[in-house]
């Protein structure tokens, strides 16, 4: 029998999908999150409320779980410490396997500042000796649509770089497959990507075809990117993350195309054009 699988971030875009897939497979699943109301809407009879920062609450919430799907915490200056607290609490609770949702090209000096957090988190998980699997997500296809303004302009310092964006559904299906495999993927790191690496000009063209209106990509310099985002009132570390996510595309750190989704799920990942056709709500702001 499959061990009890705990899923964090269970009310989010990935965690919720993973809970549903595990429940459909008949696996024992425990959904963890911070909002009891949202947790109650999930197809999981076993739900617990806890936040990563609260070690005692995490230990209690994970008691009896054999495997943990750890969705990364919200971005912030202390995210690595938050992840470390959650991992240590899981091991103290007796969790024997961790599947961590990381990020493509995670490295200590990654261009994308948030990807550095993922590398340090991976290193901590490795250091504990617990069996692990890392799923390194590319950008999400829905986010590419959301990054485009209502004016039909996709702007950023991505240069001529390419990104093989992936869907939430493909990542969730891959994660569920790993969790259901009872350790068959221990020690593995998988790059979660779509089937094609597209330039931002090609992404804009695809959005334009789907929306039935002109959509264009306007490259920015780093200085222009910071200036165009200054009006959001976000803290410096957050704006740096936004801008560096485009710069990572320009440096070639996001052009990886992997067969991991097919390997893990038995089906190919969804192309961007197919995603847009299936999810018109993702670009509704371009048609209003």
Number of C-alpha atoms within 10 A of each C-alpha: 6 14 16 17 26 29 28 31 26 29 23 13 12 22 25 23 22 29 30 20 19 24 18 10 12 10 18 18 26 25 29 27 23 16 15 14 10 13 22 15 11 18 18 17 14 14 20 23 16 22 20 26 17 13 20 16 16 25 22 16 23 28 16 16 21 20 27 25 26 24 18 20 18 10 13 14 12 11 20 22 15 20 24 19 17 24 26 17 24 28 19 17 19 15 24 18 23 25 27 23 23 26 24 23 24 23 18 13 11 18 23 25 21 24 24 19 26 26 21 19 23 22 11 16 22 14 9 12 10 16 18 24 27 25 22 21 23 25 22 19 24 19 14 18 22 15 13 22 14 15 11 19 16 22 22 27 23 27 21 14 21 25 28 25 29 27 23 19 15 23 29 24 21 23 28 26 21 21 27 17 12 15 17 11 18 17 13 12 16 21 21 33 32 30 20 19 20 19 20 26 21 14 23 24 18 20 27 18 14 18 20 11 13 14 24 21 20 15 18 17 15 16 10 15 20 18 10 12 14 13 8 8 9 11 10 11 13 16 17 17 18 18 24 23 23 26 22 24 24 22 15 17 20 24 23 20 18 17 16 21 26 15 13 20 18 11 13 15 23 19 18 26 16 11 15 20 14 10 12 14 13 18 23 13 16 24 14 7
